[in-house]
Amino acid sequence: MKEKAPVCKVTLFDEETVQTIRANLPGEETIIELSEVYKSLGDGTRLKILLALKEKESCVCDLAAALSMSQSAISHQLRVLRNVRLVKYRREGKMVYYSLDDEHILKIIQEGLNHIEHK
């Protein structure tokens, strides 16, 4: 049985605290977008793809071989990652190369790794 989170035993609240919290919360659209990013990061396959792309820009066939998956499975996951701007691509002739969209993605993943390693 899970332990319940501790809560206050009274219903009084500090109006200043409530107003500060409300004033500093991002807008609903931003919350939804952020939720989609974290939802995308919540899949092990997508995390592996991002970690692979951290090493080197890659095409779908290289990612599929490196992760022992089908090209169609990798392509599907890359589409999800592209839709939330975690990866980008570039064409070179018949080849399409994927890379991390920007350095922020690396920081997000690294902070997650730091968190689980810190006990």
Secondary structure, DSSP 4 states (H G I P E B T S, - for coil): -PPPPP--SS----HHHHHHHHHHSPPHHHHHHHHHHHHHHTSHHHHHHHHHHHH--EEHHHHHHHHT--HHHHHHHHHHHHHTTSEEEEEETTEEEEEESSHHHHHHHHHHHHHHH--
